[in-house]
Amino acid sequence: MSHLLPMGDKGYLHPFLDGRLYDTGVGEDIRTLVELKMDRLSYYIRSLPSWWTHLEDPKVLREWREIARDQQFITNENWNEDTPLLQTIPGLTEYQITWVLNELRWYARRRDPNDCQVSCFERVWESDSALPDEIRRGICAQIDACFLTNDTTRRECLRRDWVGPQARNVTILDFVHPFDFPIVSNRTLRFEDDGGERRLVNAVIGTKYGAIPTDFVIPTEDQPPVVSRLGYISGIPPTKRFTPLLDLINAALEKSIPLFERTLTSLHRANHVLVTPRIALGTGPPIRYERGTDPPDEPGQGIGDGTDDEEDEEQWHEWDRAVHRWAQTRKPIPPDLPTGGYVERPGLDGETEHKVSLRGRTLQLFIKLSRVELTPNSPRFPGGEWTCEGSYENRVVACMSTVLDSSNVTDGELGLKMAVTRPIITASDPDFACMEYWGKKRYYPLNQFIGAVRMKEGRCIAYPNLYQHRLSPFELVDPTKPGHRTILQLQLVDPELAVLSTTDVPPQPASWALDALLESLDKRLPMEVVLKIMEFAVGEEFFLSDDCRWPYRYEMQLLNELDRERIGCYFEEEL
């Protein structure tokens, strides 16, 4: 049983728990390698064009069976931690293949008119048509118009903490980042209601720095499909020049709502049954062995009575060695599905599944907009690190990532990993039996790689922050020409647990205030007068200079390492 269910009646599942506080680890029920292999087969088929239209075609079903028998679906060079394990166990049985094919009808019924469907694993959803081309192209055009107008603005976007030998010569541009101009506890000002009046007070938070999300109002079903923004977006100046970009981000969020709703539905505390494993291991020792492999008998009566210490000790040592040989040579029975045929998972009748709706609500989100540039001198992106977004204070519960545009680079993938609880393992269970069951030896980290989604241009992928994610390596298609990939990520704060947002915190960058004044004041005013107006308006100590952007981001990342240590315990507790 998972320890991830939130306490009380509020909040969605999140990863910021200390795994050391739980004897059996913190996470989902561990999956057997057989089940993970079934997941790979299912997603391989569901990645084929119009797969749902061929479920009654005998010819196509025979082709899918051949794919399953040949194990073509587990070849994947990007995730060496996963592929060798699945290749070491026997192939799927006909019974298991039939189960997967029958289950496809369940997945087909979960598709919706927005082209949203379950992706590589439960709680992960994808759509290739959610975000229209005009929105993607429009955001990219605004990036060029707002952030890449000259070398100076380009340099301001260069990621300066992208270090290490693998990152050499690889250019990453962070156009918008949640850590830009954060709350600085006891320095940043925030609005506070005082008897119906709003006044500015010092913001006090639990950590030294805090990222600031933006409030977005989502329209109801019967309203025009236009998202409105209540505050600025951290990292984007709220000036006229950036208005088209801000409107396009609003539009991208509106198109992402169906994906977020489905991911949150699978994260809701009432719907934990939706991710029950196909192969349940029960409450007793899960590893079973073939009959006829009883352990050797202990030395006979009288042994150890003290009459012959050396002989007694040798016989006990021999018995220990025999028990070890017996434990290492027993043949485990491979885990399998329940007998009696395919059983459909619960949650399809609409009564046992609580459906989350985000329509008509105010949501808080962090926005991340970045680009990776490759050149003939640096033709390969080495991949990212396994991570969850934000920190405990940010309360990010789900993310949506999409490739806005891609030029002369391979697609790459978004890999996902989940924390799992520790199965019951007896002292006599050998490492090879654990490997055959779960692909893990004793004292291995309590996490499992659960799949990867191809990040092709235009595909939107929504996934819970409960899972760690990582961008796989990608490279130039034509190594003689440059290439790039632009990625938009929307990070959704728990809708039931609000945090301080840009509605509460006025813009802090001094350059933003200066731009706003220059737009609104008479152009004939001397710059000295404009700067004096800024000083009198709030106070010079309130504003943050652009030079603060990177030092504050670096310090925030150091502070988040404390949460990363907790996540490390969460994902890296030993089996």
N, C-alpha and C positions, 0 to 999 in steps of 0.2 A: 504494500500500500504506500502510495506516495505521501511525503510530508509537505508537499507543495501547496496544499489547499490553504487559502488565506484564512486567518482567524476572523471570527465575527461575520458580519453580513455586508462587508464592503471590500473592494479591492480585487484585482486580478492577480494571477500567478506572476511572480517575478523571480529573478535569479539571485537577488542580493541577500542570501542567507548564509550563515556560517555552518558549513557541513560538519565541522568538528563537534557541534552540539547534538548531533544525532548519531546513535550507535550504528544504524544501518545505512547512513548516507542520506542525502537529500536529492530526490529526483523521481523520475518515473520508474515503473517496474522495468527491470532489465529485459532486453529482448534477446532471444536466442539467435544464433547465426542463421538458422533455417528461416526464421521469420524475417530477418533483415534481407535475406536473399529473396524471399517472396515480395518484400517491399520494392526491391530493385526491379524485379520482373514486372510488377504491376505498373510502376512509374515508366518503365521503358515503353510499355504498350501505350500508356496514356499520354506519352509524348509524341506518338505517331499522329499524322494529320487525320482529323475526323474519325478518331478511333471509335467513338461512341456509335457511329452509324454502321459498324461492322460486327456488332455483337451477335447477330443471328446468321452471319455468313459462314457456312461450314468451311469453305476454302480458306478464308482469312483466319479462322480459328485454328485450322491445321497448321498454317504458317506460324502462328504465334506459339503453338506447341513446339514446333521445331526450334524456334528461337530459344525457348525455355530449355529444351533438352541440350542444345549446343552451348548454353550458358553465354550467349553473345551479349547478354544484357549487363554483365558485370565487368566488362573491360573498360577501365577508366584510368588513364595515366596520371591524372591530376591528384589522385587521392591514394597514394601508396599505403597509407595506414589502413585502408579499408579493403582494397581489392585483393591482396594476397590472402587475407583471412577467409573471404568468401570462396576463393578458389581452392582452399585446402579441404573443405568439407565436400561430401558427395553432392551430386546434382540433385535438384528437386525431384521428388517422386511424381508419378502421374496423378496421384491423389492431391498432392500439394499444388501442382500446376492447374488441375481442374478447379481447385478452391479459388485460386487467383482469377481464373477466367470467369467463374461465377460471380466473384466479388466485383468485377468490372461494372456490372449492372447497378450495383449500389453506388459506385463512384459516378456513373453516368447520371443517375437521378440527383446527385448533389450538384451537378452543373447548373448554372442559372443563366438567364437571358443576357447578363453582362459578360458572358464568356469566362466567368470565374470557375475554376475547378481546383480540387485538391492537388497539390504538387507532389513532391518526392516523399512527404511524410505527413502524418496528421498534424493539424494546426498550421500547416504551410499551404498558402493558396497562391495561384498564379493566374494571370490573364494576359493574352497577347493583343487584346483589342481595347482594354480599359482606357488607355491614354491615347487620344487621337494624335495623328501625326502633326497637325497644326499646332498643338500645344507643345509637343516636344521640339519641333523646329523653332517655334516662337521663343521658348526659353533659351535655346542655344543662340539665337540671333541677339537676344537681349544680353546674354553673357558677353558677346563680342562688343556690343554697343556700350555696356556699362563698366566692364572690368578689364577689357583688353584694348582700350583705346590708344594706349601708348606704353612704352617700356616702364614708365614709373608705376602706372596702375597694375601692370602685369607683375612687377616685382613685389608689390604689396600682397599679391595672392599666393606667392610661392610658399610652399610648406617648408618651414625652416627646421622643424623637428624630424624631418624625414632623413635619418642618418643611418650609418652602417655600411659595410662593404656591399651588401646586396642592393642597396638603394643608390649606389653611386651612379651619377649621370641620369637617373630617372627623375623626371620632373613631375611633381604633383602640384596642381593649383587648387587652393581652397578658396572658392569664391564666397561661399557662405558656410559658416561653421558654428555649432551651438556654443562653443567656448569663447567666441568673440565678445569682448566687452561684458564680462559677467557681473553678477552682484558681488561686491566686495563688502563683506560683513562690517557693519559700523562705519562704513564710508559712503556706500551707495545710498541714495535717497529713494524712498518709496512713498506712494500715496496711502494715506490712512483716513478712514471716515471718522469724523469727530462731530457728533451731533448734527449729522446731515451735511457737513462741510468737509471737503477734502483738504488735507494739509500734508506737507512733506515731512517725513520723519526718517531717521536712520533705519536702514534695513538690517535686521539682525537674523541670521540664519545659523543652522547647526554647524556649518563648516566655514572656513575662511572665504571660499569662493563658491558661487553657485551659478550654473547656466540658467538662462531666462527663456522659457518657452513663450509662444505667441498664442493668444486666444482667437479661435476661429468659430464663427457661428454657422452651423450647418443647416440648410433649409429643410423644411418638412417635405413630405411627398407631394403635397398639393401646392407648394410654392415654386417659383422659378428656380432652376438648378444653379444658383449663384451663391457661392460661399463669401461671407463678409468677414473682414479682419478687424478685431477690436484694438489691436496695438501694432507696433512696428515688429519687424522680424530682425532678430539680432544678427548684425552683419550686413544688413541692407539699409542704406540711408532712406528715410521716409520723405524723399524729395520727388519733384515731378519727373526727373530723369529716370527714376527707378520704378515709377508707377506701372508701366507695362509689364515689367518683370514680376512685380508683386501680384498683379492681376492674374498672370499666367500661373503663378504658384497656387493662388486660390483655386483656379480651374483644375489644376492637377490634383489638388486635395479632394475636390468634389468628385472627380472621377475615381478616386481611390477608396471612397467610403465603402462600396460593396465589399472590397477585399478586406478592409479593416473590420467590418461587421462580422465576416465569417471567421476571421482569425480570433477575434474577441469572443465569439460564440463558443469556439472550442477551448478558450481559456477560462470561460466562466465557471465559477465554483459549482454550479448545478449540473455541469456537463462533463464531469471528469470521466464518466463511463464511455465517452466517445473515443478515448485513447486506450481502452483496455486491449492488451495484447491478444493476438489470435491464439497463441500457445501459452496458456496459463500454467504456471509452475506450481501452484498450490502453496500450502503453508509448511509442508514438510521438506526434507532434503530433496532438491530438484533433480540431482543427478542419479539416474537409475542405471543398474548394470545387469548384464545377462546372467541368467541363473547358472548354478554350478560353479560359482566363483566365491565360495565361502572362505573366510580367512582361516589361516592355519590355527590348529589348536594350540593352546598354551602348553608349556612343558608339564609333564605328568605330576601326579600327587607325590609329595615328598621332596620335590625340587625346591630348593631354597630353605630347607630345614636346618641348614648350617652344618651338615655332616661333611660336606665336601664343597667348600666355597668356590674353588677354581672351576670345578665341573659344573656347579650350578650357574655360575656367572657366564660360562661359555654357552651353555644351553639357552639361557635367556638372550644372549647376544645373537645366537643363531635364529632364535624365534623372531627377534626384532628384524633381522635381515630377511627372513621368510615373509613376514608381514609386509615389509617394504616392497619386496618383489611382487607379492600378490597385489598390492595396491597399484603398482605401476603397470601391471599386465592385464588388469581387468578391462573388459571391453564395455564401455558405456553404451547404453541404448540411446540412439539419437532421439532428441525431442521431436514430437509430432503433434499434428492437429487433433482435435477431438474426433473420435470415430462417429460414424453415422451420417456423414455428409456435411455439406456446406451449411453453416448457420449464419444468417445475416446479422450484422451488427445492429445494436439498438440506436435509437435517435432519429429514425426516419418518419415516424408517425406524427411528429409535431407535438406530441404530448410529453415525451421524456426529454426533449431537447429544448432548452431555453434559448430563444433566438434574441441576440443583441441587436438593437436598432440605435443608430447614432443620429438619426434624422431629428431635427429640431433641437439639437443640443449644442452647447458650447464646448469645444474640444481644445485642448492645449497640445501644441506640437513644437518640436525642434526641427529646424530645416538644415539639411547639409547638401551643399552643391559643390562638386569637385570635378576635376579633370586630370587624367593621367596622360602624359605625352611621352611618346617613344620616338627615337631617332635611329638612323643606321648605326650610330655609335653606342646607343643604349637600346637594343632591339627587343628587350624582354622585361616585363614587369614581374618581379619575383613572387608576388602574392602578398596578401596581408597576414595579420596575426589573428588567432582565435580570440574573439572578444564579444562582450555584450555592451550595449550602448548605455552611456550615462553612468549614474551612480545611484545609490539608494535614495538620496534626496531628490533626484530627478524623476523617479517613478516611471521610467519608460517601460511600457508593457508590450508594445508591438512596433514593428518597422515595416515600411514599404520601400523597396529599392527598385530602381529602373534605370536602364541605360538610355539616356536621351539621344545620343548619337554616337556612332562608332565609325572610325575611318582607318582602314588598312591595319586592323588588329584582329586577332582571333577572338572568339566570343568569351572564353573563360567561363567559370562557374562560380556560384555561391554555394559553399559547403556549409553544412549544419551539423551540430553536435549537441547531444543532450546529456544531462547528468542523470544517473540511474541509482537506484537503491541496491544495496549489497544483497545478493542471493544467499540462501543458507548453504554453507559449504562445511562439510565435516572434515575432521583432521585427516581422514584416510582418502579424501578425494584428491587425486593427483592433478598436477598442472595440465597435463595433456587432456584430461577430461573437461576441465574448465575451458580450455581452448576450443574443444569441439563443441561445447555448448554455447559459449558466449564470445569466443575469440579473445579471451583475457586469462592471464595467469593470476595466481594469487599476488596481491600487493600491486596490481596494475591499477591505474586511475579509474575511478567510477564514472566513466562517460562512454558514450557510444556514438560513432559517426553514423548519422541517420540518412545521409543522402546529399546530393548536390543538384542544383538547378542551373541549367544553361542560361547565361545572362546575355541573350541575344538582344539586339536593338529593339526597343519598344515593349519588351516583356516586363510586366509589373509583378513583383514577388512580395507578398506580405507574409511575415513570419513573426513568431513571438520572441520577445527579448529573453524569454526563458531559455531559448536555445542559443548557444554560442554560434557565431557565423564567421566566415572567412572567405575572402575573395581569392580565387585560385590564380596561379600565374597565367599570363597571356603574353603574346608577342606579335611582332609585325608580320603581316602576311607577305608583303614584298619588302625584304630587308634593305632595299636600296632607297626606300622612300619613308618619310616620317608618318606617324599615325597617332591617333588619340582615342580616348573614350571619356565621355562625359556622363556622370552618374548623379542622379537626384535621390536623396533618401529623406523620407518623412518619418520622424520618430514620435509616436503617439504616447502622451502621458496618460496614466491611468485615469479614465473618465470619471471614476468615482472618488478620486483623491486629488483635489486641486493643489497646485503649488503657486508660488509667486510668479507672475507673468509680466510681459511688457505692458499690459494694461495697468499694472501697479507700479512699474518702475519706469520713470521717464528716460528717454534716450540719453546716454552718457558720453558718446564720442564728441570731443570738441569740434572736430571737422564737420559733423552733422549739423551742430548748432550754427556753425559759421555758414554752411551752405544754405540753411533755412533762412538765416538773416539776409544773406545776399540775394535770395530769391524774393524776399518780401519787402526789403527796404529800398529806398531811393538809390539808384545806381550812382548818384553823384556824391553820396556820403563817403568821406575818407575812411580808409580801412581802420585807422586808429579809433575813430568814433564807433565803428561796428564792434571792434574788440571790447571797447569800454561798455557797450550795451550788453554784450555777453557776460561780462564780469558782474554787472549790476543785476542782471536777470536772475541768476541763481547763486552765483559765487564761483570764483575760478576753481575752488577746490573740488567742486562737484564733477567737473568734466574730466574725462580720460583722454589723454593724447593718443594719437595713432601709434606712438612708440610703445604704449602699454599693451597693445594687442597680443604680441607674441610672448612677452614675459609672463603675462597673466595666464595665457593658455598653457604655457609650460608648467607653471605652478599648479594649475588645475589638474593637469595630467599627473603630476606627482601626487597630489592629494587623492586622485582617483585610484592610484596604485593601492591605497589601503582597501578600497572596495574590490580592486582586482585580486588582492590577496584573499578576500573573503570568497570571491568567485572561484579563485584557484582551489580553495578548500572544497567549495561546492562541486566543482568539476573534477578535482584531482584526488579526492579521498580514495584510499586504497581498497581494492576488492578484498 
